[in-house]
Amino acid sequence: MLEKLDLHLIYSLAREAGYSTCHLYAEHTATTEFELCDKENRTRHFESGGISIELKKENSETLYTFRTYQFSTEAILKLLGFAVPLEKTDLVHKTSTPKLPLLGKKLQNLNLLIRKINLENSLTKPVSFWFQEKRRKYQSSNDPNEIRSGEIEQGEIKLEIESSYKGKPLNFSYHFSKGNLEELWNELHNILPQIQRRIKLGSTDQWPAPQGPLPVGWSSRSIAKLVDCFIRGFEGDLVLKDFSYLPQLKLPLNFNFSLREKEPLSKESIDHEGSTRKPMIIFDGKKPKGLATDQIVAKELSVAPTGHSRRESFEAPSTISFWHPLMESSSRVNSVLSQMAEGLWVEEIEIKELDLLSSRATIYFSQVNLVHQGEIGESVEPFSWTLSLIELMGTLTHFSNDTSTTGLFHTKQKQRILTEYTTPDALSAEIFIPGSVPKGHYW
């Protein structure tokens, strides 16, 4: 990509035009999608890419951004309004990247999996299924003598059920994502029992939520969603804009967990503006230890950039987001459930609203069960609860030895950014649940 361009010419003409900063970002993305609805299959493969050029003059706050789908020196010079030397007009580079091999057997296995869900559960309406995987190569340059390269991949699966089972309506979705395609395919081995549990949940009578102080067990997936909200306050650009709850925290806290950014693979060690991704401690349980920054925010904070410049594509501006936080604790147990004589098990939640300034969140508890002597029992009707996220995170006392990785998308600057979280199951020793039935009716 960038190595096919005459970078020395581009940078010299940019300097002659009075620009002190010239940054080039190029990417090539190969995407494969598979959709199954009843007996209709749709598979498509497409490739995309382009270059983003950012220019800025000394002592100016204005950043000029140009984008092109053409990987040629001539196209870039014309785009920037620079004169094209005659001897350079033939420098046209057409990308010739081999297409991804057809997924063939993998797609066939997906097809069989979905049909198995339909047949084994006697659903009245077939489930619909959508799958996508992306492989992206990207390059960044701030200097004609240096090009920094990286690769990322991500996969996403959505399964929608709008049917009925044993005469009762079913309506739910199953969605998971990974930043590693091999792990995504391995995760498919677990999808069938998880879907069947959701179907069984939807066909059983549900009890009203209990009221009163109770232990609450959280699945690793629900903890990942809580951490996703909590860690947004550590994004450096939001802190600078006073959109974060961090300045209002009464330190030191006394939480039983810490958070750190996972060390990336070598091919993923560069962020989208060419900075090195640095493993770092984000939160040590008592106070914030590090903010996610890019080069601009790092300069304003007088620190080194941490390598958290992210972008959905070259067509969007770079933003700041974490890549893969890990949740760790010394308060570990083999099983969170075994610690619970009574209480609630929270398998799945949805974050409906989040106010980062106050840290208040509205959480929809979509899949919850009663717990009796360490065993999951009757299902509970879904309920919503608005509460302080900071106070909720402070109730976590114990964490399981085993962890799992959950990929979650969030929207920032109109971009869908994938962040992965490696988290354990967790236990809140006691929370006052705002249900409608006194807990003495259940235990």
N, C-alpha and C positions, 0 to 999 in steps of 0.2 A: 504494500500500500504506500506508505510515506517514503519508503526507500526507493520507489520508482520516480519520485519527484525531484526536481532540482531545488532542494531546500535552500542552498546558498543563494540562488537567484531570488527566491521568494523573500527570504529574510533581508537581503540587501536592499531590495526595492521597498520593503516595508519600512526599513530604517530611513531610506532616502525620503519617504513620504512623511516622516516625522513620528512614526510609531516606535515607542520604546519597548512595547510588549507585543509579541506575536506568538500565539499558541495554536498548534495544529493538532486536531484529534481526528483519527480515521478509524472506521470499523467495518467489519464484514460479518453479517449474521446469516446463518443457515437455520431455517425453521421448518419443522415437520409437524403437521396437524392431522389428527384422526378423529372422526366423529361418527358415532353409531346411534341411530335412532330407529328402533324396531328392527327391520331387516335391511335398512338402507345404510351403507357405509360410504363415507367420504374421506379420502386421503389426499393431502396436497403437500407439496414441498416447494418452498420458494426461498430465494436468497436476496438480501438487501444490504445496503451499505452506502457510505458516503463520507464526506469530510466536513468538519466544522472548523472555521478559522476565526480566532478572536484577536482583535487589534485594540491597543490602547495607547494613548499618548501620555507622555510624562506630565505629572501633576494634573491629570484629568480624571474625572470620575466616570466619564462616558466609556463604555465598552461596546465596540462595534463587533457584531457577529455576522458571519457569512457562512452559508452552507451550500454544498454542491454534491450531486450524485456522481460526478465525473472525477476519476482518479488521474488527472493530468495537470502538468504544470501550466499549460496554456489555458485550460479552463479556470484554474485558480487565479491566474493573473488577470484574465478578463473580468472575472467576478469581482476582484478587488479594485478594478479600474486602473490597473497598472499597464504600461505599455509592454507589449510582448515583443522581445527581440526576434528578428526574422530567423536567426539561426536556431531559435528554440521552438518554432511553431510546429515542429513534427514530434514534440514530446508528448504523445498521447498514449496513455497506458490503459488498456482495457483489462479489467480483472478477469482472471480465468481460474477460478477456484473450483475444484472438483465437487460435485454434489455429494451430499451425504448418501451412504448406501441405503437402499430401501430397507425399511424396518421389517418387512416380510413376516418372519416368524413371530416377532414381538407383537405386531399388530394382530396377527392371527390368535395369539394367546389372549390379548385383550378382548377380542371378539368372543372367544370361548368363555372367558371369565364373566362377561356381562350376561351372556346367555345362561350361564350356570346360576347367576343370581336370580334371573327371571324364572327359571324352571324349578329350582329347589324351594322357592318361596311362593310359588303359584300366584304371582302378582297378576292383577287383572290388566295392567297396562305396562308394557316393557319400559325399563329404565332408559334414560338417554345419557350418553356418555361422551365427553370431550377430553381430548388429550393433546398436549403440545410440548415439544421440546425444542430448545434453542441452543445453538453453539455460536459464541461470538468471539472473534479475534479483534483486538483493538490496539492502536498505537497512539502515542502521545509524544509531541516534540515542542520544546521551548527554545531550542537552539539548533542550528543547522548541522551541528556535529554530533547530535545525540537523538536517538529514537528509542523510546522505551515501550515494550510490548507486553501484552497480557492476554489471557484467555479466560472466559467464564462460560458456564453452561447452566441451564436451569430447565426444569420440567414442571408441568402443571397438569393436574387431573381434576376434572369436575364430573360428578355423577349426580343426576337429578332424578328423584323418585316422586312422581305424582300419580299415585295408584291407590289401590285398596288391598287389604290383607285380612282375611277372615271376617269380611263384612265391614271392616273399619277403614276409614280413609287414611292414607299415608301421604305425607307431604314433607320431604326434607331433602337436603343436599349434602353431599360429602365432597370435600375439597381439600386437597393437600398439594404441596409444592416442595421441591428440593432444588438445591444449588449444585447437586451432583447427580447426573443421570443414572449412573450405576446404582446409587442408593435409591433412586426413584423406582427403578424396576424391581429392586429387592423389596421395596415397601409394598409392591402389588401382591406379594404373597400373603400379606396381612389384611388386605382389603376385604376379602370375603367374610371372615368372621366378624369384622367390625361392622360391615353393612348389615349382616344378619342380626347382630345385637340391636342395631338401630331399628330394624324391622320388627323385632320381637318387642322392643320398648313401645313402638307405636301401636301394637295390638293388645297391650295389657292395660288394665285400669290404672289410672294415675291418682295419687293421693295429694291433697292440698299440702302446701309447704308448712312445716312445723314452725312454731313461734317460740323463741326463747334462746338462751345461751347454749350453743352446741359446738362440738368439734366438727371441723369441716376438712375432708380430704379432697385434694385437688389432683387431677390427672396431670401428667407432664405437659399435655397439649394445652390445658386450661392455664397452667402456670406460664407457658410460653406466651400466651396472649396477654397475661397480666404484665409480664416483663416487657413485652413489646410496647405497652403504654408507659410503663415506668421509665424506660430507657430513652424515650423520646425527649425527655427533659434534659438529656445529656448531649444533645446535638448543638454544636457550638454556635451555629447561625441563629438558632432559636433563642439561645441564652443572650446573645448580643442584641437581639431585637426585643428582649424582655417578654418572650413568649413561653418561658419556662418557669416551673415552680421552684427550681433550685435556689434562687436567692431568698425564698421565703422559708426554707427548711430551718428548723431549730436543731443545730448540730451540737454535739455528736448524736447520731441515731444509734440505736442498739438493735440492728437487724441481725438475723442469724444466717445471712447469706452474703456472698460477694459476687461481683460480675466482672468478667474480663473478656477482651476480644480474642478470639481464637487466632492462632498463628496460621497464615494462609499457606496453601501449596505454592511451590515455586512459580508455576505458570500463572498464579493468581496474585502475585506479590506486588503488582502495580495497580493503583487506582486509575480512574478515568481521566485524570489530568497529569499522570506520570509520576506521582509521588509514591514512595514506598509505603505499603500497608504495614503498620506497626502493631504487633501484639501489645496490649496495654491493659492495666487494671482500670476498670471504669468506676467501680464502687467497691469499697472494702468492708461494707457493713456499718460503718460509722459516718463516713463522709464521702463525697465525690472525689475521685482521684484523677479523672481524665475526661476531657470532652472530645467528641468527634469533630475534626476540623478538616478543611481543605486549605489550599495555599492562601487564599484571600483572608479567611477567618483567622488562620494561624498568625498572619501578619498583624491583624488588628489586636490579637491577644498577646503578641510578642512571644510566641512559642513556635516550635517546629510543627509542620503539618503532620497529621497522623495517618493520612492515606484514606480518608473517608469521602472522597469526591465520587459521587455516583450519578449515573444518568441512564434513563431507559433506552435512549438511542442518541445518535449524533444530532438528530433533529430537535432535541430538547436541551435546555440549559443544564449544566451540572448542578447538583445539589449535594446535601450532606446527609449521610445515613450510615448506620452501622452495617457490618457485613455478617458477622457470626458471633454473637455474645454467648458466653458459657456461664451458667449459674453454678456456684460451688458453695459448699457448707461443711463444717466439721460436725454438725448435728445430724448425723446420718443413721438410718435404720434400714434393715433389710426390706421391710414392707411398711408403708404408711397405714394401710388398712388394718394390719395386725395390732396397731396401737389404739384402735378405735373400738370401744365397747358399744358406743352409740354415735349418732351424728349423721352427716350428709356426705355422700360421695359426689363430687362435681366432675363429670366426665367431659362436658362441653359447655362453653360459654360463648357469647358474642358481645363485643364491645359496641354499644349503640352510640354513645357519646363520650367525648373526653375533652375536658377543659384543662389544658396543660398549665395554665396560670394558677388554678386553685387545686389541681390534681384530683378534681372530682370526676368520677366516671359513672356512667349508667351501664350496668352489666345485665345482660339477659341470660339467665341460667336455663339453657335449653335442654340439657340432658343431666338430670340429677336423680340420685337414688338414696333411700334410707340405708343406714348401715346398722347391723345387729351383730355384736360380738365378732367384729372383723370380717363380716360377710356382707356383700352387696345384696340388698333386698328390694322392696317395692319401689317403683318409679314415682317421682314427684312431678306434679304439674309444673310446667315452666313458669318462671316468675322474673320480674325485673327489680333491680335494686340500685339506687343511686347512693354512692358512698365515697369517702376519701380513699383514693388509691394508695396514698402513703400510709394511712392507718391500716389498710388491709394488708399491705406487704409486711408491715411490722408485726402482724399476728402469726406469721409463719414460724413454726418452732422446730419442725423436723422434716428431713428430706430423705427420699429413698436412695439407696446405693446405685440403682440402675437409672440411666438417663435415656432420653430419646431426643431426636432432632426434628424440629418442626419448622417448616418454611412458611412465612407469613408476608403477604403483600400489604403495604400501606401507600397511601397517595400523598405525594408532596410535590408542589409546583406542577400539578396536573400530570405527574408521572407515577406509574406503579413500580415501586421499588421493592425487591425481594430481600428480606433479612431472615437468616436462619437462627434458631435458638436451640441450644442444647440444654435441656432442663430435666430435673427429676420430678417424680410425684412429690407432693408436699402436704404438710398437715398444719392447719390452724388449730391451736389447742382449744380455743373457744371463741365463737363469734355470736352476737345476738342476731338470730335470723328473724327477719320481719315477716314471718308467715301468718297464717290465719287460724291454725289449729294448735292449741297448747301441746308442747312436746310430750307431756305425760300421757297423751292419747296413743302415742306410738311406742313408748319405752316404759 
